[in-house]
Amino acid sequence: MAKRDIHWVVRLNWRNRSLFFALAFVALGTHLHARDAGPGAWCALALLFLAYPHAVYWRAARAPHPLRAEMHNLLVDGALLMAWAVSWGLPLWPSYMLFVGLCLNLMIFLGQRGLLQVVGTMSAGGLAAALLLGFDFQPGTTPLTTALCMAALTLYLLVFARDGYGRGVALVESRRRMREQLDEITRLQARLREQTRQDPLTGLANRRHLDEALPQALVDCHRLARPLTVVMIDIDHFKRINDAHGHLAGDAMIRELARRLSRLVEGHGLACRYGGEEFLLLLPGRGIEPALRLARDFGREVAALDMNFDGQRLQATVSCGISEYPTHASEPRGLVRAADQALYAAKLQGRNRVCVALDEAPFALPAD
Ligand SMILES: Nc1nc2c(ncn2[C@@H]2O[C@H](COP(=O)(O)OP(=O)(O)OP(=O)(O)O)[C@@H](O)[C@H]2O)c(=O)[nH]1
């Protein structure tokens, strides 16, 4: 099994356990030496502190639930190490070193519950050893053993602290990256939302945008008891421009008129591309008179336009239809329908003019 496929907790514990147990082997070895221990005691020490960490790593790495197996290993550590300590009469510093190391490990991975569990298994291990081998309390250790136990414990704690610091730094970094990604997603969503409300050819608001903006504008104007006008604008005989100069020239004309409309209503209204060569202006707070002036001015501006597209001269006129809230309708669809009827009347009456909707029949007001 490749190392990277093994659960990170199992790998981390293998490294920590191997290190801690090796350091303990040296420190406890000096204790055994001072006590003139026989070959059996040395064998037990080597097995427990040098071979055991690799055996349990092997077991956890191959277990169906590696994390669970590793937590189990930690509890077994507690039972075995305390059994060892009791069998040697609970020498003070070695026992303290093992006790702190074990508690720390379980506390880190399982919190208070882990601490209680490991204290339980340590007690069980110690009790079993005392029952099997008897207990003769011998707390004393040589200064060398004491110093080595202190050094081993210090080193072990420093390794833990370094790991904790490294993980903290990595966490902060990964949070920062996540926040950046989240900001990017929010930005993209906003752009996407904007794009779904924008006409791609002209950059003006599209029908979807209008469908949201018009009811809201009506509500606002109703609340403030102000008028609202809708101006429908259609390029006259636009098909001829396409036919005579090509579709790209037609596109350029649409873009040019859109740019001018957008400038015209900037700050006090909304310009939409309503359909192919049809635009709609939403003018909240404006009555018929100012809307009429605006539409007439625009009509004149377009008629005077002399566009150059790829060496071809493009000219156009527009027809406009105007409706007003609350005069012609009090709901969005009715208002647009009234403006559309007025536009139709302007077309019928010869184009290049502005018509205002009336309750019954629209009448035409010439652009000049
Ligand atoms: N270049 C270009 N042409 C478009 C676009 N959308 C619609 N059109 C064209 O606009 C033309 C509209 O033609 P009509 O509806 O017959 O109207 P018109 O020629 O403008 O005549 P009136 O409206 O009656 O004055 C069609 O030829 C469409 O192909 C567009 O995005 N770009």
The ligand as an SDF file (V2000), in Angstrom:
LIG
                    3D

 32 34  0  0  0  0  0  0  0  0999 V2000
  -28.7280   43.4430  -38.3670 N   0  0  0  0  0  0  0  0  0  0  0  0
  -29.7060   43.0320  -37.5540 C   0  0  0  0  0  0  0  0  0  0  0  0
  -30.9600   42.9250  -38.0040 N   0  0  0  0  0  0  0  0  0  0  0  0
  -31.9260   42.5330  -37.1820 C   0  0  0  0  0  0  0  0  0  0  0  0
  -31.6770   42.1950  -35.8580 C   0  0  0  0  0  0  0  0  0  0  0  0
  -32.8320   41.8260  -35.2730 N   0  0  0  0  0  0  0  0  0  0  0  0
  -33.7990   41.9330  -36.2150 C   0  0  0  0  0  0  0  0  0  0  0  0
  -33.2590   42.3710  -37.3720 N   0  0  0  0  0  0  0  0  0  0  0  0
  -33.9110   42.6050  -38.6260 C   0  0  0  0  0  0  0  0  0  0  0  0
  -34.7930   43.6970  -38.4780 O   0  0  0  0  0  0  0  0  0  0  0  0
  -35.7040   43.6140  -39.5400 C   0  0  0  0  0  0  0  0  0  0  0  0
  -37.0450   44.0330  -39.0490 C   0  0  0  0  0  0  0  0  0  0  0  0
  -37.8770   44.1230  -40.1510 O   0  0  0  0  0  0  0  0  0  0  0  0
  -39.4080   44.4500  -40.0670 P   0  0  0  0  0  0  0  0  0  0  0  0
  -39.9850   43.8720  -38.8200 O   0  0  0  0  0  0  0  0  0  0  0  0
  -40.0240   43.9940  -41.3840 O   0  0  0  0  0  0  0  0  0  0  0  0
  -39.4680   45.9640  -39.9410 O   0  0  0  0  0  0  0  0  0  0  0  0
  -38.7730   47.1700  -40.6990 P   0  0  0  0  0  0  0  0  0  0  0  0
  -38.0560   46.7230  -41.9160 O   0  0  0  0  0  0  0  0  0  0  0  0
  -37.9390   47.8580  -39.6750 O   0  0  0  0  0  0  0  0  0  0  0  0
  -39.9760   48.0350  -41.1290 O   0  0  0  0  0  0  0  0  0  0  0  0
  -40.9050   48.8990  -40.1840 P   0  0  0  0  0  0  0  0  0  0  0  0
  -40.7000   48.4750  -38.7820 O   0  0  0  0  0  0  0  0  0  0  0  0
  -42.3070   48.6030  -40.6690 O   0  0  0  0  0  0  0  0  0  0  0  0
  -40.5500   50.3230  -40.4440 O   0  0  0  0  0  0  0  0  0  0  0  0
  -35.6640   42.1840  -40.0520 C   0  0  0  0  0  0  0  0  0  0  0  0
  -35.0860   42.1670  -41.3370 O   0  0  0  0  0  0  0  0  0  0  0  0
  -34.7620   41.4700  -39.0920 C   0  0  0  0  0  0  0  0  0  0  0  0
  -33.9720   40.4980  -39.7250 O   0  0  0  0  0  0  0  0  0  0  0  0
  -30.3330   42.2940  -35.4050 C   0  0  0  0  0  0  0  0  0  0  0  0
  -30.0180   42.0290  -34.2550 O   0  0  0  0  0  0  0  0  0  0  0  0
  -29.4000   42.7200  -36.2690 N   0  0  0  0  0  0  0  0  0  0  0  0
  1  2  1  0
  2  3  2  0
  2 32  1  0
  3  4  1  0
  4  5  2  0
  4  8  1  0
  5  6  1  0
  5 30  1  0
  6  7  2  0
  7  8  1  0
  8  9  1  0
  9 10  1  0
  9 28  1  0
 10 11  1  0
 11 12  1  0
 11 26  1  0
 12 13  1  0
 13 14  1  0
 14 15  2  0
 14 16  1  0
 14 17  1  0
 17 18  1  0
 18 19  2  0
 18 20  1  0
 18 21  1  0
 21 22  1  0
 22 23  2  0
 22 24  1  0
 22 25  1  0
 26 27  1  0
 26 28  1  0
 28 29  1  0
 30 31  2  0
 30 32  1  0
M  END
$$$$
